[in-house]
C-alpha cells in the first residue's frame, strides 16, 4: 500500500537537533524538508542529520525574500494575518 504522504516539513526550526525524532521520522517519510535561508551555509549541526542530508532524505529548501514565489504570497499572507474574525 503506498504511503499517503511521502514528505514532511519540519517547521519552524531549520536544524533538527532531536536525533531520536529524526530517526523515527525517517522511517515514516521518504523526505523531510526544512526551510533554509539561502544565506545559511550549513543548516544541520549533528552527524546523523548531515548523513541524511547527504543521502537526500533530509532536504533543505533554500529560500530568499526576493524569490518570485515569496513575493507572490506576500499579499495573501498579509490578508490572512490581518483578517478580523
Secondary structure in CASP SS format (residue, H / E / C, confidence):
PFRMAT SS
TARGET T0000
AUTHOR 0000-0000-0000
METHOD secondary structure of the structure
MODEL  1
X C 1.00
X C 1.00
X C 1.00
X C 1.00
X C 1.00
X C 1.00
X E 1.00
X E 1.00
X E 1.00
X E 1.00
X C 1.00
X C 1.00
X C 1.00
X C 1.00
X C 1.00
X C 1.00
X C 1.00
X C 1.00
X H 1.00
X H 1.00
X H 1.00
X H 1.00
X H 1.00
X H 1.00
X H 1.00
X H 1.00
X H 1.00
X H 1.00
X C 1.00
X C 1.00
X E 1.00
X E 1.00
X E 1.00
X E 1.00
X E 1.00
X E 1.00
X E 1.00
X C 1.00
X C 1.00
X C 1.00
X C 1.00
X C 1.00
X C 1.00
X C 1.00
X C 1.00
X C 1.00
X H 1.00
X H 1.00
X H 1.00
X H 1.00
X H 1.00
X H 1.00
X H 1.00
X H 1.00
X C 1.00
X C 1.00
X C 1.00
X E 1.00
X E 1.00
X E 1.00
X E 1.00
X E 1.00
X E 1.00
X C 1.00
X C 1.00
X C 1.00
X C 1.00
X H 1.00
X H 1.00
X H 1.00
X H 1.00
X H 1.00
X H 1.00
X H 1.00
X H 1.00
X H 1.00
X H 1.00
X H 1.00
X H 1.00
X H 1.00
X H 1.00
X H 1.00
X C 1.00
X C 1.00
X C 1.00
END
